[in-house]
Amino acid sequence: MINMVQYLEQNPALVALLKEKKASLVGVTELEQKAILDSFDEDVCLENGLWY
């Protein structure tokens, strides 16, 4: 999964397509895909080592 996140970091256009549901990640569950895309949101905050 780390390789997938690294690939998405290098290809931000693909992240946009995933968010628009114009692309999908084969072999990744919907919940995993949501978690990956949430990690690219700028609104996600890290405080005291906890994601919320």
Backbone as CSV, one residue per row, in Angstrom:
resi,resn,N_x,N_y,N_z,CA_x,CA_y,CA_z,C_x,C_y,C_z
1,MET,0.835,-1.191,0.000,0.000,0.000,0.000,0.882,1.257,0.000
2,ILE,2.032,1.186,0.655,2.927,2.350,0.682,3.362,2.719,-0.730
3,ASN,3.626,1.716,-1.560,4.015,2.002,-2.943,2.905,2.736,-3.680
4,MET,1.659,2.374,-3.398,0.527,3.029,-4.045,0.442,4.498,-3.622
5,VAL,0.621,4.767,-2.334,0.570,6.141,-1.839,1.714,6.950,-2.438
6,GLN,2.898,6.354,-2.516,4.039,7.052,-3.121,3.753,7.368,-4.585
7,TYR,3.148,6.430,-5.300,2.802,6.662,-6.697,1.810,7.812,-6.819
8,LEU,0.816,7.837,-5.941,-0.181,8.908,-5.979,0.443,10.252,-5.637
9,GLU,1.433,10.260,-4.751,2.135,11.517,-4.435,2.841,12.058,-5.664
10,GLN,3.348,11.171,-6.494,4.060,11.573,-7.704,3.107,11.905,-8.854
11,ASN,1.856,11.497,-8.726,0.854,11.700,-9.780,-0.421,12.301,-9.202
12,PRO,-0.375,13.572,-8.799,-1.540,14.190,-8.163,-2.771,14.256,-9.067
13,ALA,-2.591,14.207,-10.367,-3.742,14.222,-11.269,-4.585,12.966,-11.065
14,LEU,-3.939,11.864,-10.742,-4.672,10.627,-10.488,-5.490,10.729,-9.207
15,VAL,-4.967,11.431,-8.213,-5.717,11.645,-6.969,-7.007,12.396,-7.277
16,ALA,-6.908,13.410,-8.123,-8.102,14.172,-8.503,-9.116,13.274,-9.208
17,LEU,-8.646,12.406,-10.098,-9.559,11.489,-10.799,-10.211,10.513,-9.828
18,LEU,-9.463,10.050,-8.853,-10.029,9.145,-7.851,-11.102,9.841,-7.032
19,LYS,-10.853,11.093,-6.658,-11.833,11.843,-5.873,-13.106,12.103,-6.670
20,GLU,-12.962,12.275,-7.983,-14.115,12.504,-8.849,-14.780,11.196,-9.273
21,LYS,-14.244,10.071,-8.798,-14.746,8.732,-9.129,-14.666,8.446,-10.621
22,LYS,-13.636,9.007,-11.274,-13.390,8.740,-12.682,-12.290,7.692,-12.857
23,ALA,-11.740,7.239,-11.737,-10.725,6.186,-11.729,-10.915,5.391,-10.444
24,SER,-10.323,4.210,-10.400,-10.405,3.399,-9.180,-9.086,2.672,-8.987
25,LEU,-8.885,2.194,-7.786,-7.685,1.443,-7.457,-8.055,-0.035,-7.423
26,VAL,-7.573,-0.790,-8.377,-7.878,-2.214,-8.478,-7.228,-2.954,-7.311
27,GLY,-7.987,-3.810,-6.666,-7.471,-4.600,-5.561,-7.512,-3.896,-4.224
28,VAL,-8.149,-2.713,-4.181,-8.252,-1.933,-2.950,-9.733,-1.814,-2.605
29,THR,-10.070,-2.093,-1.371,-11.469,-1.974,-0.971,-11.888,-0.512,-0.955
30,GLU,-13.187,-0.302,-0.940,-13.714,1.065,-0.914,-13.253,1.800,0.348
31,LEU,-13.232,1.091,1.464,-12.797,1.688,2.723,-11.315,2.061,2.674
32,GLU,-10.495,1.190,2.114,-9.064,1.485,1.975,-8.843,2.672,1.047
33,GLN,-9.599,2.708,-0.057,-9.462,3.822,-0.994,-9.855,5.134,-0.324
34,LYS,-10.912,5.114,0.474,-11.330,6.320,1.185,-10.227,6.781,2.137
35,ALA,-9.616,5.835,2.840,-8.542,6.175,3.773,-7.353,6.783,3.031
36,ILE,-7.022,6.220,1.878,-5.908,6.755,1.082,-6.229,8.163,0.629
37,LEU,-7.433,8.384,0.103,-7.804,9.712,-0.391,-7.909,10.714,0.749
38,ASP,-8.388,10.271,1.910,-8.454,11.163,3.069,-7.060,11.634,3.468
39,SER,-6.065,10.793,3.260,-4.706,11.181,3.628,-4.174,12.301,2.738
40,PHE,-4.793,12.497,1.574,-4.374,13.566,0.678,-5.155,14.860,0.904
41,ASP,-6.190,14.818,1.758,-6.952,16.023,2.056,-6.128,16.958,2.931
42,GLU,-6.156,18.225,2.603,-5.413,19.214,3.385,-6.078,19.490,4.723
43,ASP,-7.348,19.125,4.875,-8.085,19.405,6.097,-7.786,18.416,7.220
44,VAL,-7.132,17.307,6.883,-6.815,16.306,7.902,-5.748,16.884,8.823
45,CYS,-5.984,16.806,10.132,-5.074,17.394,11.109,-4.436,16.299,11.948
46,LEU,-3.208,16.552,12.327,-2.512,15.637,13.218,-2.199,16.400,14.489
47,GLU,-2.805,15.956,15.587,-2.586,16.603,16.874,-2.343,15.524,17.897
48,ASN,-1.263,15.648,18.645,-0.907,14.665,19.661,-0.756,13.263,19.077
49,GLY,-0.354,13.188,17.807,-0.118,11.897,17.180,-1.372,11.152,16.776
50,LEU,-2.545,11.767,16.840,-3.791,11.113,16.483,-4.424,11.797,15.272
51,TRP,-4.892,10.981,14.330,-5.626,11.523,13.189,-7.077,11.730,13.581
52,TYR,-7.640,12.828,13.153,-9.071,13.051,13.375,-9.632,13.863,12.247
